[in-house]
């Protein structure tokens, strides 16, 4: 395996197929939050965004095995008998931490009744989740690869 020396790595692995399925679930939940915000009200969207934020927190700061979305993705990938595609975990952890920022921000905006800004932040999450799920392009991972190794290691460190 060729490793880009400028890209910090952890040595821990994730299954890229499961990651892409989680991104698909994220896409659907973020679209649902936007739809709810625009039709029912931002309060309900805050609840859904908050649940998504909790899942991102679990994946970003704990372990994916504790995440409901990651667990569902692993079950689906195993049921479909997709071959594992290992990828380094550090960029995915960094990307999940960016997801925490997006979902927490959307949750607060929706909770404050700020529908349009909440929809805008959720819309960005939709774009990033679509890129990951459909094209296997992780914008957070790309940003992570641009960081100096020392900074990336700190930002993706597992506690």
QUIMOUR-V75538 format. One line per field, one symbol per residue. ss: DSSP state (~ for helix, > for strand, _ for the rest). Layout:
ss=???
//
This chain:
ss=____________>>>~~~~~~~~~~~~~~~~~~~~~~~~__~~~~~~~~~~~~~~~~~~~~__~~~_~~~~~~~~~~~~______>>>~~~~~~~~~~~~~~~~~~~~~~~___~~~~~~~~~~~~~~~~~~~~~___~~~~~~~~__~~~~~~~____
//
